[in-house]
Every structure is written in C-alpha cells, then in structure tokens.
Amino acid sequence: QVQLVESGGGSVQPGGSLRLSCVVSGNTPSRNCIGWFRQTPGKEREGVAATNTRAGSTYYASVIRGRFAISQDTAKNTVYLQMNNLKPEDTATYYCAAGAQTCNIYPETYNDWGQGTQVTVSS
C-alpha cells in the first residue's frame, strides 16, 4: 500500500496560481503512476493529470486546456501539480492517488488516496 500526503491548497483569486505537492511513500511499484483528481460535493470525482514517475509520461484532462502541469522531484518522492490561471470552476478538493496498473486519469482505477487539499478560487 502507498501513502500519499497532499499540501499546497488555499484560496486564490481567478487568474491566480497554486502549486500542489504530493509526497509519496510505500511500495515502489505502486508509486509508478501518480494522479491528481478533484471533487466538489455532489459531483463525480474527476481526473486532472497523471504521470508515470519512472517513464516520465504525462496525461491531462482536456478541460485543463494547458493551464496545469504535473511534474516530479524524484529525490523528494514528490509529485507536483502547478495550477495557473485558476478559474472558479477549479474550486474543489484535490486528491493525489496511486496504484493504477496503467497510467490514466480515471479515478476508479486508482487504489490509494491521500486526504485531499482544498483549492478555492473566488473573487
């Protein structure tokens, strides 16, 4: 089992930026694919971005439209989600997840989840 801890959320105005961090520990094979997801109460959890931390491949939801970027610092066992030009519709709890057999942005394929970090975008 993999342990994941998210941080970096907060409140920003539209157009602002945040960088979320996900510190990953545990079983190495399960850490190969790390994804970012978000959820608002009453809505389905949706994928945002994912990366194969060994191959360097990245995957993004089309709704992001180039505003977000996923990256990693292998020395720190940390995966980042850089979020730019934030919009009110980006408001959600953001989760880091691991365990997908193949890297993707479909939340139902992930096994291990962090506790979430809140992102609020409002004027």
DOMARBA-327634 format. One line per 3 residues: number of its first residue (from 1); their letters; for each residue z negated, y negated, x of N, C-alpha, C, CB. Coordinates in nm, 2 decimals, padded with zeros to 4 digits. Each point is the difference from the previous one (the first is absolute). Glycine has a CB too. Example, Ala and Ser with C-alpha at 12.3 -4.5 7.8 and 13.67 -1.06 7.14 Angstrom:
REM residues 2
1> AS> -00.78:00.57:01.32:00.00:-00.12:-00.09:00.00:-00.12:00.09:-00.12:00.12:-00.19 ~ 00.19:-00.23:00.15:00.00:-00.11:00.09:-00.08:-00.11:-00.08:00.22:00.06:00.12
REM end
This chain:
REM residues 123
1> QVQ> 00.00:00.12:00.08:00.00:-00.12:-00.08:00.00:-00.12:00.09:-00.12:00.12:-00.18 ~ 00.19:-00.23:00.13:00.01:-00.12:00.07:-00.09:-00.11:-00.06:00.24:00.06:00.06 ~ -00.30:-00.14:00.02:-00.07:-00.11:-00.05:00.07:-00.13:00.03:-00.21:00.12:00.04
4> LVE> 00.21:-00.21:-00.14:00.08:-00.12:00.01:-00.09:-00.12:-00.05:00.22:00.12:-00.03 ~ -00.22:-00.23:00.10:-00.08:-00.12:-00.03:00.09:-00.12:00.00:-00.21:00.11:00.09 ~ 00.23:-00.17:-00.21:00.08:-00.12:00.00:-00.08:-00.13:00.01:00.16:00.13:-00.15
7> SGG> -00.10:-00.23:00.20:-00.06:-00.13:00.01:00.11:-00.11:00.00:-00.21:00.10:00.12 ~ 00.17:-00.22:-00.13:00.09:-00.11:00.01:00.04:-00.07:-00.13:00.08:00.11:00.20 ~ -00.13:-00.06:-00.31:00.04:-00.06:-00.13:-00.07:-00.13:-00.02:00.03:00.22:-00.09
10> GSV> 00.01:-00.29:-00.01:-00.06:-00.13:-00.03:00.07:-00.07:-00.10:-00.08:-00.01:00.23 ~ 00.05:-00.12:-00.25:00.07:-00.09:-00.10:00.08:-00.10:00.08:-00.19:00.03:-00.17 ~ 00.32:-00.04:00.12:00.09:-00.09:00.06:00.08:-00.07:-00.10:00.01:00.14:00.21
13> QPG> 00.05:-00.25:-00.18:00.09:-00.07:-00.09:00.14:00.06:00.01:-00.13:-00.21:00.02 ~ 00.21:00.19:-00.12:00.14:00.05:00.00:00.07:-00.06:00.13:00.01:00.02:-00.25 ~ 00.06:00.07:00.31:00.07:-00.04:00.13:-00.08:00.03:00.12:00.11:-00.17:-00.13
16> GSL> -00.24:00.21:00.12:-00.08:00.02:00.11:00.02:00.14:00.06:-00.16:-00.15:-00.10 ~ 00.08:00.18:00.20:00.02:00.13:00.07:-00.14:00.07:00.02:00.21:-00.09:00.11 ~ -00.20:00.22:-00.10:-00.12:00.08:00.03:00.05:00.12:00.09:-00.12:-00.07:-00.21
19> RLS> 00.03:00.11:00.29:00.03:00.13:00.07:-00.11:00.10:-00.03:00.12:-00.13:00.19 ~ -00.08:00.24:-00.25:-00.10:00.10:-00.03:00.00:00.10:00.11:00.04:-00.03:-00.24 ~ -00.16:00.09:00.27:-00.02:00.10:00.10:-00.05:00.13:-00.06:-00.04:-00.18:00.17
22> CVV> 00.09:00.29:-00.11:-00.05:00.13:-00.04:-00.03:00.08:00.12:00.14:-00.01:-00.21 ~ -00.27:00.04:00.23:-00.05:00.08:00.11:00.00:00.14:-00.04:-00.14:-00.19:00.09 ~ 00.21:00.28:-00.02:00.01:00.13:-00.03:-00.07:00.10:00.09:00.22:-00.06:-00.10
25> SGN> -00.29:00.16:00.05:-00.06:00.09:00.09:00.00:00.14:-00.07:-00.15:-00.18:00.10 ~ 00.13:00.29:-00.03:00.00:00.13:-00.05:00.12:00.09:00.05:-00.11:-00.10:-00.20 ~ 00.15:00.19:00.12:00.10:00.10:00.04:00.13:-00.07:00.04:-00.10:00.17:-00.15
28> TPS> 00.15:-00.15:00.28:00.11:-00.06:00.05:00.13:00.02:-00.08:-00.11:00.02:00.22 ~ 00.14:00.10:-00.26:00.13:00.02:-00.07:00.00:-00.08:-00.13:00.02:00.23:00.10 ~ -00.14:-00.24:-00.17:00.00:-00.07:-00.12:00.01:-00.15:00.01:-00.14:00.18:-00.08
31> RNC> 00.13:-00.23:00.21:00.01:-00.14:00.02:00.15:-00.04:00.03:-00.23:00.00:00.09 ~ 00.32:00.10:-00.09:00.14:-00.04:00.04:00.06:-00.09:-00.09:00.02:00.22:00.10 ~ -00.04:-00.21:-00.23:00.05:-00.09:-00.10:-00.11:-00.08:-00.06:00.19:00.16:-00.04
34> IGW> -00.18:-00.29:00.05:-00.10:-00.09:-00.06:00.08:-00.10:-00.09:-00.15:00.02:00.20 ~ 00.09:-00.03:-00.32:00.07:-00.09:-00.10:-00.10:-00.10:-00.06:00.15:00.19:-00.06 ~ -00.09:-00.30:00.02:-00.07:-00.10:-00.07:00.04:00.00:-00.15:-00.01:-00.14:00.21
37> FRQ> -00.08:00.13:-00.30:00.02:00.00:-00.14:-00.08:-00.11:-00.07:00.05:00.25:00.01 ~ -00.02:-00.28:-00.13:-00.08:-00.10:-00.07:-00.01:00.03:-00.14:00.08:-00.17:00.16 ~ -00.19:00.12:-00.23:-00.02:00.03:-00.13:-00.08:-00.11:-00.07:00.00:00.24:00.05
40> TPG> 00.04:-00.27:-00.17:-00.06:-00.10:-00.09:-00.06:00.08:-00.12:00.15:-00.19:00.08 ~ -00.27:00.15:-00.12:-00.05:00.07:-00.12:00.10:00.01:-00.12:-00.23:-00.07:00.07 ~ 00.25:00.19:-00.12:00.09:00.02:-00.11:00.14:00.03:00.04:-00.14:-00.15:-00.12
43> KER> 00.17:00.14:00.25:00.13:00.03:00.05:00.00:00.13:00.09:00.06:-00.25:-00.01 ~ 00.06:00.31:00.03:00.01:00.11:00.09:-00.01:-00.05:00.14:00.15:00.12:-00.17 ~ -00.21:-00.03:00.25:00.00:-00.03:00.14:00.14:00.01:00.06:-00.23:00.09:00.02
46> EGV> 00.27:-00.19:00.06:00.14:00.00:00.05:00.00:-00.01:00.15:00.07:-00.11:-00.21 ~ 00.03:00.17:00.27:00.02:00.00:00.14:00.05:-00.14:00.05:00.04:00.25:-00.01 ~ -00.08:-00.29:00.13:00.04:-00.12:00.06:00.08:00.03:00.12:-00.20:-00.12:-00.09
49> AAT> 00.14:00.19:00.18:00.06:00.03:00.13:-00.06:00.12:00.06:00.06:-00.24:00.04 ~ 00.01:00.31:00.05:-00.06:00.11:00.07:00.07:00.01:00.14:-00.04:00.12:-00.22 ~ -00.03:-00.05:00.31:00.06:00.02:00.13:-00.04:00.14:00.05:-00.02:-00.25:00.05
52> NTR> 00.11:00.31:00.02:-00.03:00.12:00.08:-00.05:-00.05:00.14:00.18:00.14:-00.12 ~ -00.30:-00.13:00.14:-00.06:-00.06:00.12:00.04:00.07:00.13:-00.19:-00.06:-00.14 ~ 00.25:00.18:00.13:00.04:00.06:00.12:00.15:-00.03:00.03:-00.17:00.18:-00.04
55> AGS> 00.25:-00.18:-00.07:00.14:-00.02:00.02:00.04:-00.15:-00.01:00.04:00.22:-00.10 ~ -00.13:-00.30:00.04:00.03:-00.14:-00.01:00.08:-00.04:-00.12:-00.02:-00.01:00.25 ~ 00.05:00.10:-00.33:00.08:-00.03:-00.12:-00.08:-00.08:-00.10:00.14:00.21:00.04
58> TYY> -00.07:-00.30:-00.11:-00.07:-00.08:-00.10:00.07:00.01:-00.13:-00.08:-00.16:00.17 ~ 00.01:00.14:-00.28:00.05:00.01:-00.14:-00.06:-00.11:-00.08:00.03:00.25:00.02 ~ 00.05:-00.31:-00.10:-00.04:-00.12:-00.08:00.04:00.01:-00.15:00.01:-00.14:00.21
61> ASV> -00.09:00.10:-00.30:00.04:-00.02:-00.13:00.10:-00.11:-00.02:-00.22:00.09:-00.07 ~ 00.32:-00.08:-00.01:00.10:-00.10:-00.02:-00.06:-00.13:-00.05:00.17:00.18:-00.04 ~ -00.28:-00.18:-00.03:-00.05:-00.12:-00.06:-00.06:-00.09:00.10:-00.05:00.13:-00.20
64> IRG> 00.02:-00.08:00.32:-00.06:-00.08:00.11:00.10:-00.10:00.05:-00.14:00.19:00.07 ~ 00.27:-00.16:-00.07:00.11:-00.09:00.03:-00.02:-00.06:00.14:00.03:-00.05:-00.24 ~ -00.07:00.12:00.34:-00.01:-00.04:00.13:-00.12:-00.09:00.04:00.24:00.01:00.00
67> RFA> -00.33:-00.03:-00.10:-00.12:-00.08:00.02:-00.11:00.07:00.08:00.06:-00.12:-00.21 ~ -00.06:00.25:00.20:-00.11:00.08:00.07:00.05:00.08:00.11:-00.12:00.01:-00.22 ~ 00.04:00.02:00.32:00.04:00.08:00.11:-00.12:00.09:00.04:00.16:-00.18:00.08
70> ISQ> -00.13:00.31:-00.06:-00.10:00.09:00.04:00.01:00.03:00.15:00.00:00.10:-00.23 ~ -00.11:-00.09:00.30:00.00:00.02:00.14:-00.12:00.07:00.04:00.14:-00.20:00.04 ~ -00.15:00.24:00.09:-00.12:00.07:00.05:-00.04:-00.04:00.14:00.06:00.19:-00.15
73> DTA> -00.19:-00.17:00.18:-00.05:-00.01:00.13:-00.06:00.14:00.03:-00.04:-00.25:-00.01 ~ 00.11:00.33:00.08:-00.04:00.14:00.03:-00.13:00.01:00.07:00.24:00.07:00.00 ~ -00.26:-00.17:00.09:-00.13:00.00:00.08:-00.12:-00.02:-00.09:00.13:-00.08:00.20
76> KNT> -00.11:00.01:-00.30:-00.11:-00.03:-00.10:00.00:00.09:-00.12:00.01:-00.23:00.08 ~ 00.08:00.32:-00.08:00.02:00.09:-00.12:00.00:-00.08:-00.13:-00.12:00.18:00.12 ~ 00.20:-00.29:-00.12:00.00:-00.09:-00.11:00.14:-00.03:-00.04:-00.20:-00.10:00.09
79> VYL> 00.22:00.10:-00.22:00.13:-00.03:-00.06:-00.02:-00.13:-00.08:00.07:00.24:-00.02 ~ 00.03:-00.33:00.04:-00.01:-00.14:-00.06:00.10:-00.01:-00.11:-00.08:-00.09:00.22 ~ 00.05:00.00:-00.31:00.10:-00.05:-00.10:00.00:-00.15:00.00:-00.03:00.21:-00.14
82> QMN> 00.13:-00.27:00.20:00.02:-00.14:00.01:00.06:-00.04:-00.13:00.02:-00.01:00.25 ~ -00.08:-00.08:-00.32:00.05:-00.05:-00.13:00.02:-00.15:00.01:-00.12:00.18:-00.12 ~ 00.25:-00.22:00.10:00.04:-00.14:00.01:00.06:-00.04:-00.14:00.04:00.02:00.25
85> NLK> -00.04:-00.15:-00.27:00.05:-00.06:-00.12:-00.06:00.07:-00.12:00.21:-00.06:00.12 ~ -00.34:00.07:-00.13:-00.06:00.08:-00.11:00.02:-00.07:-00.13:-00.17:00.08:00.16 ~ 00.18:00.00:-00.26:00.03:-00.05:-00.14:-00.12:00.05:-00.09:00.25:00.00:00.04
88> PED> -00.27:-00.07:-00.15:-00.10:00.05:-00.09:00.01:00.14:-00.04:-00.01:-00.23:-00.09 ~ 00.13:00.28:00.07:00.02:00.14:-00.03:-00.04:00.10:00.11:00.18:-00.07:-00.15 ~ -00.21:00.02:00.27:-00.05:00.08:00.10:-00.15:00.03:-00.01:00.18:-00.09:00.15
91> TAT> -00.25:00.02:-00.24:-00.14:00.02:-00.03:-00.03:00.14:-00.04:-00.02:-00.24:-00.06 ~ -00.07:00.31:00.14:-00.03:00.14:-00.03:-00.11:00.04:00.10:00.24:00.05:-00.09 ~ -00.29:00.07:00.07:-00.08:00.07:00.10:00.10:00.08:00.08:-00.21:00.01:-00.15
94> YYC> 00.21:-00.03:00.28:00.09:00.07:00.09:-00.08:00.11:00.07:00.13:-00.21:00.04 ~ -00.06:00.33:-00.04:-00.06:00.12:00.06:00.09:00.05:00.11:-00.10:00.05:-00.22 ~ 00.03:00.00:00.32:00.07:00.08:00.11:-00.02:00.15:-00.03:-00.04:-00.19:00.17
97> AAG> 00.14:00.27:-00.15:00.00:00.14:-00.03:00.07:00.08:00.11:-00.01:-00.06:-00.24 ~ -00.03:00.19:00.24:00.06:00.09:00.10:00.01:00.14:-00.06:-00.10:-00.13:00.19 ~ 00.18:00.21:-00.13:00.01:00.14:-00.04:00.13:00.05:-00.06:-00.24:-00.02:-00.03
100> AQT> 00.33:-00.07:00.01:00.13:00.04:-00.05:00.07:00.09:00.10:00.02:-00.21:-00.14 ~ 00.04:00.32:00.08:00.07:00.09:00.09:00.12:-00.06:00.06:-00.08:00.19:-00.13 ~ 00.15:-00.27:00.06:00.11:-00.08:00.05:-00.02:-00.14:-00.04:00.16:00.19:-00.02
103> CNI> -00.13:-00.28:00.11:-00.04:-00.14:-00.02:00.08:-00.06:-00.12:-00.05:-00.02:00.25 ~ -00.02:-00.05:-00.33:00.06:-00.06:-00.12:-00.09:-00.11:-00.06:00.12:00.22:-00.04 ~ -00.08:-00.28:-00.07:-00.09:-00.10:-00.06:-00.04:00.04:-00.14:00.12:-00.17:00.13
106> YPE> -00.13:00.30:-00.15:-00.04:00.06:-00.13:-00.14:00.04:00.00:00.23:00.08:-00.04 ~ -00.32:-00.15:-00.03:-00.15:00.02:00.02:-00.04:00.14:-00.04:-00.03:-00.23:-00.05 ~ 00.10:00.30:-00.04:-00.05:00.13:-00.04:00.02:00.11:00.11:00.06:-00.06:-00.23
109> TYN> 00.01:00.02:00.34:00.02:00.10:00.11:-00.11:-00.02:00.11:00.24:00.00:-00.05 ~ -00.33:-00.10:00.04:-00.10:-00.02:00.10:-00.13:00.06:-00.04:00.11:-00.21:00.06 ~ -00.19:00.26:00.04:-00.12:00.07:-00.03:-00.13:-00.08:00.03:00.13:00.20:00.06
112> DWG> -00.13:-00.28:00.04:-00.12:-00.07:00.04:00.02:-00.15:-00.01:-00.05:00.18:00.16 ~ -00.05:-00.25:-00.22:00.01:-00.14:-00.03:-00.12:-00.08:00.05:00.13:00.06:-00.20 ~ -00.11:-00.18:00.24:-00.10:-00.09:00.03:-00.07:-00.06:-00.12:00.11:-00.05:00.21
115> QGT> -00.20:-00.03:-00.19:-00.08:-00.06:-00.11:00.07:-00.12:-00.07:-00.20:00.07:00.11 ~ 00.30:-00.13:-00.04:00.08:-00.11:-00.06:-00.06:-00.13:00.05:00.06:00.14:-00.19 ~ 00.03:-00.24:00.19:-00.03:-00.13:00.04:00.07:-00.10:-00.10:-00.04:00.06:00.24
118> QVT> -00.03:-00.15:-00.29:00.06:-00.09:-00.11:00.08:-00.11:00.06:-00.20:00.06:-00.15 ~ 00.32:-00.08:00.09:00.08:-00.11:00.03:00.02:-00.08:-00.13:00.12:00.12:00.19 ~ -00.15:-00.25:-00.18:00.02:-00.09:-00.12:00.09:-00.11:00.04:-00.23:00.07:-00.10
121> VSS> 00.33:-00.10:00.03:00.10:-00.11:00.03:00.00:-00.08:-00.13:00.14:00.14:00.16 ~ -00.19:-00.26:-00.15:-00.01:-00.10:-00.11:00.00:-00.14:00.05:-00.12:00.17:-00.14 ~ 00.16:-00.26:00.06:00.00:-00.14:00.03:-00.13:-00.07:-00.05:00.25:00.00:00.00
REM end
